[in-house]
């Protein structure tokens, strides 16, 4: 921690955790504390964390970055910035509470809500009545049903914490509380969102990539998986298994009737997952399949594909439409990368089977030599996603380590982080929107893009370069840009 005055954040566990037995809740909260610490440490955020059972208290000198990181941790409920602390004394609560919140309630409808933990000479109701009476002269009136401002008082043993704002957390369950699964990832919108939904439900995941398109395709899918690993998988060290599916597909094309290629290919991918599962401790497979979206995802085909799989197949997107999936992909930060990933799974001729019978697919599968798939899975390349650097996933000419004179700087972070600190003169553009709109930019200017780690901005810069723009990603992301700015006397204290 620095000498700056720290901000305190009160963090409640997600509501589901409070419904568990004490034994289960204790285990879940231990995992949540581990994941919280990993989220903050991995982004080099200074903090102190205390666990009070009913809430966590985080002290930090970097509140904006801390809140952004915490919003990416499953198992967290509301995040509450503390505006005042006092001793747990009723007179002191009323005196300081009235002085602090008088302007906030002035001319507005308000309410006071209090909670206590510990032994005190007053009740929660006493706090609400006394502080409410002290604030009433400044307000329009008390409104307990639809207040414009609610002053919350959380009395924890000998300290009272006050807050009025609540930032929504991710909810769900702590990662690791629901064991391990293996995600079949293609790099498109669907499989990335499916993985994220499983992470939100507390399932730790590894990734299986059945490569049909060579190293360039692998690199594109690795970029998508790395966003999931770096931004949403705190407390775990997800792995990426890349299996060369070329020989498997060649054998399938030679032996299987063309109308069944798509269904058999999906079953082979399931079998690859089942072969790999013991190696990574996975208890289930996860796919991005959505019912009726493509020919292989009719209900009858899904039944035929899954019938021989020894593991449960989880499909969190089963009832989602494409528009919903893309919206979620944008929220979690993979849409920019997924949009440009070419799909290689569409091997189907003009009239693919849409109502396959399990026994018919069994007969087609019987034509194949199982050793071809077994050999491919045994030779899988394994990547530790969180240890990969962004520069390992993109070509070197995309990076720049200075801001040239006359360059236009584009900030590709979230709006909240841009508002908190950005490089002087930088304009903010969501990376998804920038991909759609960069052709409206002046093609004669030089552009320097940056984001948290330099990965998404590098991808957008690569697309812009292919269209003839001179665009680069600042190497090392925001932390490197901060160091660059500080070395040139630019104020980064807010950062």
One Martini backbone bead per residue (centre of mass of N, CA, C, O) as a GRO file, in nm:
protein
  495
    1UNK     BB    1   0.099   0.034   0.019
    2UNK     BB    2   0.056   0.357   0.011
    3UNK     BB    3   0.021   0.696   0.128
    4UNK     BB    4  -0.245   0.688   0.042
    5UNK     BB    5  -0.572   0.706   0.085
    6UNK     BB    6  -0.778   0.460   0.148
    7UNK     BB    7  -1.020   0.260   0.013
    8UNK     BB    8  -1.335   0.125   0.102
    9UNK     BB    9  -1.469  -0.212   0.049
   10UNK     BB   10  -1.780  -0.366   0.051
   11UNK     BB   11  -1.832  -0.726   0.029
   12UNK     BB   12  -2.065  -0.942  -0.089
   13UNK     BB   13  -2.184  -1.226  -0.113
   14UNK     BB   14  -2.353  -1.416  -0.286
   15UNK     BB   15  -2.666  -1.522  -0.212
   16UNK     BB   16  -2.615  -1.833  -0.239
   17UNK     BB   17  -2.409  -1.863  -0.003
   18UNK     BB   18  -2.620  -1.797   0.234
   19UNK     BB   19  -2.779  -2.088   0.185
   20UNK     BB   20  -2.568  -2.241   0.306
   21UNK     BB   21  -2.404  -2.419   0.494
   22UNK     BB   22  -2.152  -2.353   0.700
   23UNK     BB   23  -1.954  -2.555   0.576
   24UNK     BB   24  -1.993  -2.478   0.278
   25UNK     BB   25  -1.951  -2.174   0.304
   26UNK     BB   26  -1.661  -2.185   0.407
   27UNK     BB   27  -1.542  -2.314   0.153
   28UNK     BB   28  -1.638  -2.100  -0.050
   29UNK     BB   29  -1.499  -1.852   0.089
   30UNK     BB   30  -1.212  -1.953   0.059
   31UNK     BB   31  -1.219  -1.948  -0.249
   32UNK     BB   32  -1.295  -1.649  -0.279
   33UNK     BB   33  -1.045  -1.533  -0.146
   34UNK     BB   34  -0.844  -1.655  -0.342
   35UNK     BB   35  -0.966  -1.515  -0.598
   36UNK     BB   36  -0.944  -1.224  -0.507
   37UNK     BB   37  -0.638  -1.215  -0.470
   38UNK     BB   38  -0.567  -1.295  -0.759
   39UNK     BB   39  -0.703  -1.058  -0.905
   40UNK     BB   40  -0.524  -0.834  -0.767
   41UNK     BB   41  -0.234  -0.946  -0.805
   42UNK     BB   42  -0.237  -0.984  -1.121
   43UNK     BB   43  -0.278  -0.643  -1.129
   44UNK     BB   44  -0.112  -0.492  -0.909
   45UNK     BB   45  -0.298  -0.442  -0.654
   46UNK     BB   46  -0.338  -0.271  -0.378
   47UNK     BB   47  -0.412  -0.455  -0.064
   48UNK     BB   48  -0.668  -0.530   0.186
   49UNK     BB   49  -0.810  -0.827   0.351
   50UNK     BB   50  -1.131  -0.901   0.508
   51UNK     BB   51  -1.314  -1.154   0.693
   52UNK     BB   52  -1.674  -1.130   0.816
   53UNK     BB   53  -1.861  -1.346   0.655
   54UNK     BB   54  -2.090  -1.129   0.557
   55UNK     BB   55  -1.815  -0.983   0.468
   56UNK     BB   56  -1.587  -0.786   0.285
   57UNK     BB   57  -1.271  -0.602   0.329
   58UNK     BB   58  -1.133  -0.349   0.117
   59UNK     BB   59  -0.814  -0.200   0.082
   60UNK     BB   60  -0.735   0.087  -0.139
   61UNK     BB   61  -0.553   0.302  -0.387
   62UNK     BB   62  -0.731   0.147  -0.639
   63UNK     BB   63  -1.056   0.152  -0.690
   64UNK     BB   64  -1.120   0.118  -0.994
   65UNK     BB   65  -0.951  -0.141  -1.042
   66UNK     BB   66  -1.079  -0.308  -0.818
   67UNK     BB   67  -1.370  -0.310  -0.919
   68UNK     BB   68  -1.312  -0.431  -1.195
   69UNK     BB   69  -1.194  -0.697  -1.084
   70UNK     BB   70  -1.435  -0.787  -0.899
   71UNK     BB   71  -1.646  -0.808  -1.146
   72UNK     BB   72  -1.471  -1.092  -1.235
   73UNK     BB   73  -1.584  -1.250  -0.972
   74UNK     BB   74  -1.716  -1.521  -0.879
   75UNK     BB   75  -1.938  -1.480  -0.583
   76UNK     BB   76  -2.018  -1.181  -0.608
   77UNK     BB   77  -2.181  -0.926  -0.500
   78UNK     BB   78  -2.203  -0.642  -0.381
   79UNK     BB   79  -2.034  -0.326  -0.420
   80UNK     BB   80  -1.930  -0.105  -0.138
   81UNK     BB   81  -1.859   0.214  -0.100
   82UNK     BB   82  -1.705   0.374   0.155
   83UNK     BB   83  -1.787   0.699   0.319
   84UNK     BB   84  -1.796   0.596   0.631
   85UNK     BB   85  -1.648   0.589   0.966
   86UNK     BB   86  -1.724   0.460   1.296
   87UNK     BB   87  -1.813   0.413   1.586
   88UNK     BB   88  -2.027   0.193   1.780
   89UNK     BB   89  -2.206   0.474   1.830
   90UNK     BB   90  -2.494   0.634   1.824
   91UNK     BB   91  -2.409   0.932   1.842
   92UNK     BB   92  -2.184   0.911   1.626
   93UNK     BB   93  -2.355   0.812   1.394
   94UNK     BB   94  -2.543   1.060   1.384
   95UNK     BB   95  -2.345   1.293   1.365
   96UNK     BB   96  -2.174   1.195   1.112
   97UNK     BB   97  -2.405   1.113   0.926
   98UNK     BB   98  -2.538   1.393   0.898
   99UNK     BB   99  -2.286   1.548   0.792
  100UNK     BB  100  -2.234   1.362   0.534
  101UNK     BB  101  -2.563   1.328   0.415
  102UNK     BB  102  -2.717   1.596   0.381
  103UNK     BB  103  -2.659   1.665   0.077
  104UNK     BB  104  -2.763   1.394  -0.047
  105UNK     BB  105  -3.077   1.447   0.073
  106UNK     BB  106  -3.138   1.708  -0.043
  107UNK     BB  107  -3.463   1.728  -0.160
  108UNK     BB  108  -3.508   1.416  -0.088
  109UNK     BB  109  -3.582   1.093  -0.086
  110UNK     BB  110  -3.547   0.876   0.210
  111UNK     BB  111  -3.336   0.623   0.374
  112UNK     BB  112  -3.265   0.398   0.653
  113UNK     BB  113  -3.023   0.126   0.682
  114UNK     BB  114  -2.967  -0.139   0.925
  115UNK     BB  115  -2.685  -0.338   1.051
  116UNK     BB  116  -2.584  -0.609   1.276
  117UNK     BB  117  -2.273  -0.722   1.453
  118UNK     BB  118  -2.316  -0.792   1.777
  119UNK     BB  119  -2.276  -0.606   2.081
  120UNK     BB  120  -2.524  -0.360   2.179
  121UNK     BB  121  -2.702  -0.064   2.307
  122UNK     BB  122  -2.845  -0.112   2.025
  123UNK     BB  123  -3.050  -0.104   1.753
  124UNK     BB  124  -3.116  -0.092   1.428
  125UNK     BB  125  -3.370   0.082   1.462
  126UNK     BB  126  -3.231   0.314   1.614
  127UNK     BB  127  -3.058   0.409   1.379
  128UNK     BB  128  -3.283   0.474   1.177
  129UNK     BB  129  -3.434   0.683   1.350
  130UNK     BB  130  -3.206   0.881   1.436
  131UNK     BB  131  -3.081   0.942   1.155
  132UNK     BB  132  -3.344   1.019   1.015
  133UNK     BB  133  -3.406   1.265   1.198
  134UNK     BB  134  -3.137   1.421   1.127
  135UNK     BB  135  -3.203   1.430   0.802
  136UNK     BB  136  -3.494   1.546   0.752
  137UNK     BB  137  -3.443   1.865   0.732
  138UNK     BB  138  -3.298   1.818   0.433
  139UNK     BB  139  -3.543   1.674   0.325
  140UNK     BB  140  -3.837   1.599   0.192
  141UNK     BB  141  -3.858   1.277   0.276
  142UNK     BB  142  -3.965   0.983   0.385
  143UNK     BB  143  -3.890   0.664   0.195
  144UNK     BB  144  -3.940   0.309   0.223
  145UNK     BB  145  -4.001   0.219  -0.091
  146UNK     BB  146  -3.885   0.487  -0.295
  147UNK     BB  147  -3.598   0.592  -0.267
  148UNK     BB  148  -3.340   0.803  -0.378
  149UNK     BB  149  -3.198   0.759  -0.091
  150UNK     BB  150  -2.971   0.524   0.075
  151UNK     BB  151  -2.866   0.481   0.405
  152UNK     BB  152  -2.610   0.273   0.506
  153UNK     BB  153  -2.562   0.067   0.809
  154UNK     BB  154  -2.269  -0.115   0.917
  155UNK     BB  155  -2.242  -0.307   1.210
  156UNK     BB  156  -1.911  -0.416   1.323
  157UNK     BB  157  -1.898  -0.434   1.624
  158UNK     BB  158  -1.687  -0.137   1.662
  159UNK     BB  159  -1.795  -0.067   1.362
  160UNK     BB  160  -1.913   0.180   1.126
  161UNK     BB  161  -2.064   0.157   0.803
  162UNK     BB  162  -2.101   0.372   0.512
  163UNK     BB  163  -2.355   0.376   0.242
  164UNK     BB  164  -2.518   0.437  -0.104
  165UNK     BB  165  -2.368   0.250  -0.302
  166UNK     BB  166  -2.413  -0.004  -0.569
  167UNK     BB  167  -2.223  -0.265  -0.716
  168UNK     BB  168  -2.246  -0.504  -0.938
  169UNK     BB  169  -2.193  -0.824  -0.933
  170UNK     BB  170  -2.164  -1.148  -1.073
  171UNK     BB  171  -2.210  -1.377  -0.903
  172UNK     BB  172  -2.262  -1.690  -0.814
  173UNK     BB  173  -1.974  -1.903  -0.798
  174UNK     BB  174  -1.688  -2.016  -0.699
  175UNK     BB  175  -1.415  -2.105  -0.834
  176UNK     BB  176  -1.397  -2.464  -0.757
  177UNK     BB  177  -1.681  -2.559  -0.626
  178UNK     BB  178  -1.749  -2.746  -0.918
  179UNK     BB  179  -1.502  -2.832  -1.031
  180UNK     BB  180  -1.428  -2.995  -1.351
  181UNK     BB  181  -1.394  -2.894  -1.699
  182UNK     BB  182  -1.431  -2.940  -2.063
  183UNK     BB  183  -1.379  -2.723  -2.331
  184UNK     BB  184  -1.510  -2.687  -2.651
  185UNK     BB  185  -1.310  -2.492  -2.863
  186UNK     BB  186  -1.329  -2.252  -3.157
  187UNK     BB  187  -1.348  -1.911  -3.107
  188UNK     BB  188  -1.620  -1.840  -3.104
  189UNK     BB  189  -1.885  -1.718  -2.944
  190UNK     BB  190  -2.010  -1.972  -2.802
  191UNK     BB  191  -1.778  -2.119  -2.641
  192UNK     BB  192  -1.695  -1.873  -2.471
  193UNK     BB  193  -1.967  -1.828  -2.328
  194UNK     BB  194  -1.993  -2.109  -2.207
  195UNK     BB  195  -1.744  -2.090  -2.029
  196UNK     BB  196  -1.835  -1.842  -1.864
  197UNK     BB  197  -2.092  -1.970  -1.741
  198UNK     BB  198  -1.934  -2.189  -1.585
  199UNK     BB  199  -1.759  -2.004  -1.416
  200UNK     BB  200  -2.005  -1.863  -1.276
  201UNK     BB  201  -2.077  -2.167  -1.148
  202UNK     BB  202  -1.777  -2.277  -1.038
  203UNK     BB  203  -1.626  -2.390  -1.292
  204UNK     BB  204  -1.348  -2.531  -1.381
  205UNK     BB  205  -1.136  -2.482  -1.679
  206UNK     BB  206  -1.058  -2.635  -1.976
  207UNK     BB  207  -0.916  -2.671  -2.316
  208UNK     BB  208  -1.042  -2.792  -2.636
  209UNK     BB  209  -0.867  -2.805  -2.954
  210UNK     BB  210  -0.980  -2.881  -3.280
  211UNK     BB  211  -0.760  -2.871  -3.542
  212UNK     BB  212  -0.843  -2.751  -3.893
  213UNK     BB  213  -0.623  -2.474  -3.960
  214UNK     BB  214  -0.372  -2.445  -3.802
  215UNK     BB  215  -0.172  -2.203  -3.654
  216UNK     BB  216  -0.348  -1.956  -3.707
  217UNK     BB  217  -0.598  -2.071  -3.574
  218UNK     BB  218  -0.476  -2.128  -3.300
  219UNK     BB  219  -0.402  -1.836  -3.230
  220UNK     BB  220  -0.692  -1.722  -3.233
  221UNK     BB  221  -0.801  -1.911  -3.005
  222UNK     BB  222  -0.597  -1.838  -2.786
  223UNK     BB  223  -0.691  -1.546  -2.753
  224UNK     BB  224  -0.968  -1.613  -2.641
  225UNK     BB  225  -0.876  -1.792  -2.400
  226UNK     BB  226  -0.703  -1.570  -2.262
  227UNK     BB  227  -0.928  -1.384  -2.177
  228UNK     BB  228  -1.062  -1.590  -1.990
  229UNK     BB  229  -0.811  -1.638  -1.810
  230UNK     BB  230  -0.732  -1.333  -1.728
  231UNK     BB  231  -1.047  -1.216  -1.659
  232UNK     BB  232  -1.218  -1.506  -1.528
  233UNK     BB  233  -0.987  -1.728  -1.377
  234UNK     BB  234  -0.959  -1.691  -1.080
  235UNK     BB  235  -0.767  -1.944  -0.903
  236UNK     BB  236  -0.657  -2.047  -1.180
  237UNK     BB  237  -0.484  -2.274  -1.444
  238UNK     BB  238  -0.551  -2.283  -1.748
  239UNK     BB  239  -0.575  -2.512  -2.018
  240UNK     BB  240  -0.451  -2.580  -2.362
  241UNK     BB  241  -0.566  -2.819  -2.596
  242UNK     BB  242  -0.401  -2.917  -2.899
  243UNK     BB  243  -0.553  -3.087  -3.174
  244UNK     BB  244  -0.476  -3.259  -3.456
  245UNK     BB  245  -0.751  -3.310  -3.694
  246UNK     BB  246  -0.661  -3.387  -3.979
  247UNK     BB  247  -0.636  -3.705  -3.976
  248UNK     BB  248  -0.927  -3.751  -3.877
  249UNK     BB  249  -1.074  -3.620  -4.120
  250UNK     BB  250  -0.950  -3.786  -4.344
  251UNK     BB  251  -1.064  -4.058  -4.247
  252UNK     BB  252  -1.361  -3.976  -4.252
  253UNK     BB  253  -1.389  -3.905  -4.556
  254UNK     BB  254  -1.319  -4.202  -4.653
  255UNK     BB  255  -1.559  -4.366  -4.469
  256UNK     BB  256  -1.787  -4.154  -4.459
  257UNK     BB  257  -2.076  -4.033  -4.518
  258UNK     BB  258  -2.135  -3.709  -4.602
  259UNK     BB  259  -2.407  -3.660  -4.441
  260UNK     BB  260  -2.228  -3.747  -4.159
  261UNK     BB  261  -1.987  -3.564  -4.098
  262UNK     BB  262  -2.087  -3.364  -3.880
  263UNK     BB  263  -2.174  -3.570  -3.666
  264UNK     BB  264  -1.909  -3.731  -3.649
  265UNK     BB  265  -1.724  -3.499  -3.576
  266UNK     BB  266  -1.859  -3.436  -3.304
  267UNK     BB  267  -1.812  -3.714  -3.181
  268UNK     BB  268  -1.502  -3.703  -3.199
  269UNK     BB  269  -1.477  -3.463  -3.006
  270UNK     BB  270  -1.599  -3.601  -2.765
  271UNK     BB  271  -1.390  -3.831  -2.756
  272UNK     BB  272  -1.149  -3.651  -2.708
  273UNK     BB  273  -1.252  -3.545  -2.437
  274UNK     BB  274  -1.269  -3.825  -2.296
  275UNK     BB  275  -0.962  -3.888  -2.325
  276UNK     BB  276  -0.864  -3.615  -2.171
  277UNK     BB  277  -1.008  -3.592  -1.891
  278UNK     BB  278  -0.815  -3.752  -1.696
  279UNK     BB  279  -0.572  -3.551  -1.733
  280UNK     BB  280  -0.769  -3.291  -1.610
  281UNK     BB  281  -1.020  -3.379  -1.421
  282UNK     BB  282  -1.278  -3.414  -1.581
  283UNK     BB  283  -1.650  -3.449  -1.545
  284UNK     BB  284  -1.702  -3.271  -1.811
  285UNK     BB  285  -1.854  -3.135  -2.089
  286UNK     BB  286  -1.833  -2.832  -2.299
  287UNK     BB  287  -2.063  -2.649  -2.504
  288UNK     BB  288  -2.198  -2.414  -2.770
  289UNK     BB  289  -2.469  -2.532  -2.805
  290UNK     BB  290  -2.771  -2.455  -3.003
  291UNK     BB  291  -3.078  -2.509  -3.065
  292UNK     BB  292  -3.105  -2.500  -3.422
  293UNK     BB  293  -2.859  -2.336  -3.544
  294UNK     BB  294  -2.763  -2.607  -3.673
  295UNK     BB  295  -2.770  -2.917  -3.812
  296UNK     BB  296  -2.621  -3.059  -3.553
  297UNK     BB  297  -2.856  -2.906  -3.343
  298UNK     BB  298  -3.058  -3.099  -3.331
  299UNK     BB  299  -3.212  -3.306  -3.123
  300UNK     BB  300  -3.142  -3.570  -3.274
  301UNK     BB  301  -2.839  -3.512  -3.317
  302UNK     BB  302  -2.758  -3.474  -3.023
  303UNK     BB  303  -2.832  -3.760  -2.941
  304UNK     BB  304  -2.637  -3.906  -3.140
  305UNK     BB  305  -2.372  -3.773  -3.040
  306UNK     BB  306  -2.403  -3.842  -2.716
  307UNK     BB  307  -2.463  -4.155  -2.673
  308UNK     BB  308  -2.131  -4.243  -2.639
  309UNK     BB  309  -2.073  -4.061  -2.402
  310UNK     BB  310  -1.924  -4.092  -2.074
  311UNK     BB  311  -1.999  -3.792  -2.041
  312UNK     BB  312  -2.120  -3.515  -1.955
  313UNK     BB  313  -2.311  -3.268  -2.146
  314UNK     BB  314  -2.274  -2.923  -2.142
  315UNK     BB  315  -2.536  -2.660  -2.241
  316UNK     BB  316  -2.571  -2.330  -2.165
  317UNK     BB  317  -2.692  -2.238  -2.476
  318UNK     BB  318  -2.948  -2.396  -2.570
  319UNK     BB  319  -3.168  -2.124  -2.545
  320UNK     BB  320  -3.001  -1.939  -2.716
  321UNK     BB  321  -2.947  -1.675  -2.911
  322UNK     BB  322  -2.728  -1.504  -3.105
  323UNK     BB  323  -2.771  -1.223  -2.985
  324UNK     BB  324  -2.718  -1.301  -2.690
  325UNK     BB  325  -2.433  -1.413  -2.730
  326UNK     BB  326  -2.298  -1.154  -2.841
  327UNK     BB  327  -2.358  -0.976  -2.600
  328UNK     BB  328  -2.188  -1.144  -2.401
  329UNK     BB  329  -1.920  -1.129  -2.556
  330UNK     BB  330  -1.891  -0.825  -2.519
  331UNK     BB  331  -1.889  -0.820  -2.206
  332UNK     BB  332  -1.633  -1.032  -2.179
  333UNK     BB  333  -1.422  -0.969  -2.444
  334UNK     BB  334  -1.449  -1.176  -2.723
  335UNK     BB  335  -1.582  -1.055  -2.982
  336UNK     BB  336  -1.347  -0.923  -3.133
  337UNK     BB  337  -1.207  -1.205  -3.182
  338UNK     BB  338  -1.441  -1.397  -3.281
  339UNK     BB  339  -1.529  -1.253  -3.546
  340UNK     BB  340  -1.239  -1.352  -3.699
  341UNK     BB  341  -1.306  -1.646  -3.669
  342UNK     BB  342  -1.277  -1.918  -3.850
  343UNK     BB  343  -1.480  -2.171  -3.962
  344UNK     BB  344  -1.399  -2.543  -3.981
  345UNK     BB  345  -1.667  -2.737  -3.926
  346UNK     BB  346  -1.791  -2.700  -4.223
  347UNK     BB  347  -1.822  -3.017  -4.401
  348UNK     BB  348  -2.089  -3.004  -4.534
  349UNK     BB  349  -2.302  -3.073  -4.750
  350UNK     BB  350  -2.601  -2.981  -4.886
  351UNK     BB  351  -2.735  -3.262  -4.732
  352UNK     BB  352  -2.765  -3.292  -4.424
  353UNK     BB  353  -2.823  -3.450  -4.150
  354UNK     BB  354  -3.112  -3.393  -3.904
  355UNK     BB  355  -3.204  -3.720  -3.812
  356UNK     BB  356  -3.022  -3.894  -3.644
  357UNK     BB  357  -2.932  -4.217  -3.554
  358UNK     BB  358  -2.745  -4.375  -3.330
  359UNK     BB  359  -2.702  -4.647  -3.493
  360UNK     BB  360  -2.600  -4.509  -3.752
  361UNK     BB  361  -2.356  -4.367  -3.626
  362UNK     BB  362  -2.224  -4.620  -3.521
  363UNK     BB  363  -2.173  -4.740  -3.805
  364UNK     BB  364  -1.987  -4.512  -3.903
  365UNK     BB  365  -1.777  -4.532  -3.671
  366UNK     BB  366  -1.690  -4.837  -3.731
  367UNK     BB  367  -1.507  -4.750  -3.987
  368UNK     BB  368  -1.305  -4.651  -3.780
  369UNK     BB  369  -0.987  -4.591  -3.653
  370UNK     BB  370  -0.918  -4.525  -3.321
  371UNK     BB  371  -0.604  -4.463  -3.336
  372UNK     BB  372  -0.614  -4.187  -3.469
  373UNK     BB  373  -0.734  -4.033  -3.229
  374UNK     BB  374  -0.543  -4.128  -3.005
  375UNK     BB  375  -0.286  -4.007  -3.132
  376UNK     BB  376  -0.377  -3.711  -3.139
  377UNK     BB  377  -0.426  -3.676  -2.832
  378UNK     BB  378  -0.139  -3.763  -2.732
  379UNK     BB  379  -0.015  -3.502  -2.915
  380UNK     BB  380  -0.093  -3.273  -2.753
  381UNK     BB  381  -0.084  -2.942  -2.703
  382UNK     BB  382   0.030  -2.738  -2.421
  383UNK     BB  383  -0.117  -2.450  -2.253
  384UNK     BB  384  -0.047  -2.184  -2.037
  385UNK     BB  385  -0.241  -1.919  -2.041
  386UNK     BB  386  -0.136  -1.720  -1.806
  387UNK     BB  387   0.177  -1.739  -1.911
  388UNK     BB  388   0.106  -1.604  -2.153
  389UNK     BB  389   0.185  -1.365  -2.376
  390UNK     BB  390   0.074  -1.142  -2.598
  391UNK     BB  391   0.335  -1.151  -2.786
  392UNK     BB  392   0.298  -1.470  -2.848
  393UNK     BB  393   0.007  -1.414  -3.023
  394UNK     BB  394   0.160  -1.198  -3.190
  395UNK     BB  395   0.304  -1.001  -3.407
  396UNK     BB  396   0.564  -0.775  -3.369
  397UNK     BB  397   0.460  -0.536  -3.572
  398UNK     BB  398   0.217  -0.446  -3.366
  399UNK     BB  399   0.429  -0.301  -3.188
  400UNK     BB  400   0.479  -0.032  -2.943
  401UNK     BB  401   0.694   0.196  -2.716
  402UNK     BB  402   0.568   0.461  -2.835
  403UNK     BB  403   0.459   0.808  -2.886
  404UNK     BB  404   0.424   0.957  -3.155
  405UNK     BB  405   0.419   1.232  -3.314
  406UNK     BB  406   0.074   1.273  -3.407
  407UNK     BB  407  -0.064   1.056  -3.270
  408UNK     BB  408  -0.341   0.851  -3.224
  409UNK     BB  409  -0.503   0.772  -2.924
  410UNK     BB  410  -0.653   0.452  -2.822
  411UNK     BB  411  -0.892   0.350  -2.589
  412UNK     BB  412  -0.985  -0.011  -2.500
  413UNK     BB  413  -1.130   0.015  -2.252
  414UNK     BB  414  -1.326   0.082  -2.024
  415UNK     BB  415  -1.508   0.350  -1.930
  416UNK     BB  416  -1.421   0.356  -1.633
  417UNK     BB  417  -1.109   0.355  -1.682
  418UNK     BB  418  -1.102   0.600  -1.864
  419UNK     BB  419  -1.219   0.802  -1.653
  420UNK     BB  420  -0.989   0.761  -1.445
  421UNK     BB  421  -0.765   0.685  -1.682
  422UNK     BB  422  -0.566   0.846  -1.943
  423UNK     BB  423  -0.411   0.927  -2.202
  424UNK     BB  424  -0.333   1.211  -2.319
  425UNK     BB  425  -0.581   1.254  -2.576
  426UNK     BB  426  -0.738   1.011  -2.558
  427UNK     BB  427  -0.964   0.798  -2.707
  428UNK     BB  428  -1.267   0.628  -2.680
  429UNK     BB  429  -1.296   0.269  -2.782
  430UNK     BB  430  -1.457   0.009  -2.848
  431UNK     BB  431  -1.332  -0.268  -2.998
  432UNK     BB  432  -1.585  -0.350  -3.150
  433UNK     BB  433  -1.648  -0.070  -3.278
  434UNK     BB  434  -1.374  -0.028  -3.412
  435UNK     BB  435  -1.402  -0.259  -3.616
  436UNK     BB  436  -1.655  -0.120  -3.758
  437UNK     BB  437  -1.522   0.208  -3.773
  438UNK     BB  438  -1.218   0.256  -3.878
  439UNK     BB  439  -1.284   0.355  -4.180
  440UNK     BB  440  -1.351   0.657  -4.065
  441UNK     BB  441  -1.067   0.704  -4.044
  442UNK     BB  442  -0.771   0.845  -4.100
  443UNK     BB  443  -0.535   0.698  -4.321
  444UNK     BB  444  -0.287   0.924  -4.257
  445UNK     BB  445  -0.265   0.820  -3.975
  446UNK     BB  446  -0.139   0.740  -3.660
  447UNK     BB  447  -0.198   0.449  -3.444
  448UNK     BB  448  -0.251   0.404  -3.085
  449UNK     BB  449  -0.319   0.121  -2.897
  450UNK     BB  450  -0.498   0.032  -2.584
  451UNK     BB  451  -0.494  -0.202  -2.308
  452UNK     BB  452  -0.449  -0.388  -2.044
  453UNK     BB  453  -0.244  -0.613  -2.222
  454UNK     BB  454  -0.251  -0.586  -2.559
  455UNK     BB  455  -0.446  -0.787  -2.716
  456UNK     BB  456  -0.695  -0.650  -2.841
  457UNK     BB  457  -0.536  -0.414  -2.971
  458UNK     BB  458  -0.365  -0.599  -3.155
  459UNK     BB  459  -0.595  -0.712  -3.321
  460UNK     BB  460  -0.704  -0.446  -3.432
  461UNK     BB  461  -0.437  -0.357  -3.561
  462UNK     BB  462  -0.422  -0.591  -3.761
  463UNK     BB  463  -0.679  -0.521  -3.917
  464UNK     BB  464  -0.592  -0.234  -3.996
  465UNK     BB  465  -0.337  -0.314  -4.154
  466UNK     BB  466  -0.488  -0.482  -4.375
  467UNK     BB  467  -0.632  -0.187  -4.460
  468UNK     BB  468  -0.370   0.032  -4.446
  469UNK     BB  469  -0.310   0.099  -4.158
  470UNK     BB  470  -0.126   0.276  -3.907
  471UNK     BB  471  -0.118   0.034  -3.652
  472UNK     BB  472  -0.083   0.001  -3.289
  473UNK     BB  473   0.033  -0.163  -2.998
  474UNK     BB  474   0.098  -0.121  -2.677
  475UNK     BB  475   0.347  -0.255  -2.513
  476UNK     BB  476   0.204  -0.404  -2.214
  477UNK     BB  477  -0.002  -0.197  -2.186
  478UNK     BB  478  -0.096  -0.001  -1.927
  479UNK     BB  479   0.154  -0.038  -1.747
  480UNK     BB  480   0.356   0.056  -1.966
  481UNK     BB  481   0.224   0.332  -2.019
  482UNK     BB  482   0.260   0.440  -1.737
  483UNK     BB  483   0.570   0.434  -1.738
  484UNK     BB  484   0.603   0.616  -1.983
  485UNK     BB  485   0.457   0.863  -1.861
  486UNK     BB  486   0.628   0.901  -1.605
  487UNK     BB  487   0.904   0.946  -1.760
  488UNK     BB  488   0.745   1.225  -1.886
  489UNK     BB  489   0.572   1.370  -1.645
  490UNK     BB  490   0.307   1.219  -1.625
  491UNK     BB  491   0.018   1.193  -1.462
  492UNK     BB  492  -0.062   0.878  -1.252
  493UNK     BB  493  -0.213   0.891  -0.974
  494UNK     BB  494  -0.499   0.787  -1.046
  495UNK     BB  495  -0.385   0.504  -1.146
   0.00000   0.00000   0.00000
